Amino acid sequence: MDLSLIPLNIKGCGLRPFVIAGPCSAETEEQVMSTARQLASLGCNVYRAGVWKPRTKPGGFEGHGEKALPWLKRVKEETGMSVATEVATPEHVELVLEYGIDIIWIGARTSANPFAMQALADSLSGVDIPVLVKNPVNPDLELWIGAMERLNQAGIKRLAAIHRGFSSYDNKIYRNAPMWQIPIELRRRIPELPIICDPSHIGGRRNLIAPLSQQAMDLGFDGLIVETHCSPNEAWSDAAQQVTPDGLYNILSQLTIRDGHIDIEGIHGLREQIDALDNNLVELLSNRMNICRKIGCYKKEHNMTVLQANRYKEIIDKRGAQGELFGMDSEFVKHIFELVHEESVRQQMEVINKQ
Ligand SMILES: O=C(O)C(=O)C[C@]1(C(=O)O)C=C[C@@H](O)C=C1
């Protein structure tokens, strides 16, 4: 299904980057207003604050709920910024609409759950509000697109995706692995869908916000949603990843914003060279597969298993090391040969099982 989209039509959404900023959670009216005033004075157009906070474990601050919605309303009235918060249930939707919240986002745990997504979509049927959909916690592009399709089917056309990274068991550098290939594929599949990067949740640490924001800009993402707090160290949630409003605008001022629509003329010749090399690569792969099919025939005649683990290991190790010598990441080269081997095994299975 194609998404039927119209522009987000949010103040400032034509700028690159389009910035949404504000604290992880609305803690007190004073904290909400103080952060908002600072952000507004720096030129921010959209203010975010979590009111319902999905926490991994019980006992953490789970947000003030409805009590905090009038604070966001006040931000809107006093600063002129649009206000955004997360919703996870139809009851949340009802309340945010009652309090005139301008934009809603759907969190990673909710977008991973088709039942929850459908319930939210049903509750938004007939409502004209921009909805930002965070990627599901697991790296599943279809699930992410499916969540947006459910909203779209309910009539929500002002949609954007938020890339907040993916949960993983062993994450040393990032809180959530960026796995940039997933939002890149999303852009290829739905080019007109705005993508907003959430460097706060990917990085989990404030010193990673600048490099991650730059990476998002280099990939041509449209916006950034950054957790920003008047006193980050005292934040009730996600303290390590929040920055001050001044800190955020300092980061933004240092970003290099490149134009997605480059002058193709200058790289035309180089692209021709790439086409020629890619052509050779596919031909070489096809030649390799022909040899593998011959080996498949031999294995069939001699009753040998398709998988030859020692030989497979030898290829992966050898090519990985060779790749590194040629200036590539050995894991990348190994991965390519894992895929080549997978196809080779599939082709040999075909040969062996042919009557
Ligand atoms: O060397 C073999 O036995 C092959 O069948 C070739 C090949 C490969 O693609 O390189 C395929 C399957 C085996 O597991 C190991 C290697």
The ligand as a MOL file (V3000), in Angstrom:
LIG
                    3D

  0  0  0     0  0            999 V3000
M  V30 BEGIN CTAB
M  V30 COUNTS 16 16 0 0 0
M  V30 BEGIN ATOM
M  V30 1 O 33.4410 -25.5900 -1.7750 0
M  V30 2 C 32.3160 -26.1220 -1.7780 0
M  V30 3 O 32.1160 -27.2590 -1.3100 0
M  V30 4 C 31.1820 -25.4090 -2.3280 0
M  V30 5 O 30.1290 -25.9890 -2.5170 0
M  V30 6 C 31.2860 -23.9450 -2.5610 0
M  V30 7 C 30.7920 -23.1550 -1.3870 0
M  V30 8 C 30.9590 -21.6350 -1.8160 0
M  V30 9 O 29.9610 -21.0190 -2.2230 0
M  V30 10 O 32.0590 -21.1700 -1.7790 0
M  V30 11 C 29.3790 -23.4770 -1.0950 0
M  V30 12 C 28.9760 -24.2580 -0.0520 0
M  V30 13 C 29.9000 -24.7820 0.9450 0
M  V30 14 O 29.4100 -24.7000 2.2450 0
M  V30 15 C 31.2260 -24.1580 0.8500 0
M  V30 16 C 31.6180 -23.4070 -0.1950 0
M  V30 END ATOM
M  V30 BEGIN BOND
M  V30 1 2 1 2
M  V30 2 1 2 3
M  V30 3 1 2 4
M  V30 4 2 4 5
M  V30 5 1 4 6
M  V30 6 1 6 7
M  V30 7 1 7 8
M  V30 8 1 7 11
M  V30 9 1 7 16
M  V30 10 2 8 9
M  V30 11 1 8 10
M  V30 12 2 11 12
M  V30 13 1 12 13
M  V30 14 1 13 14
M  V30 15 1 13 15
M  V30 16 2 15 16
M  V30 END BOND
M  V30 END CTAB
M  END
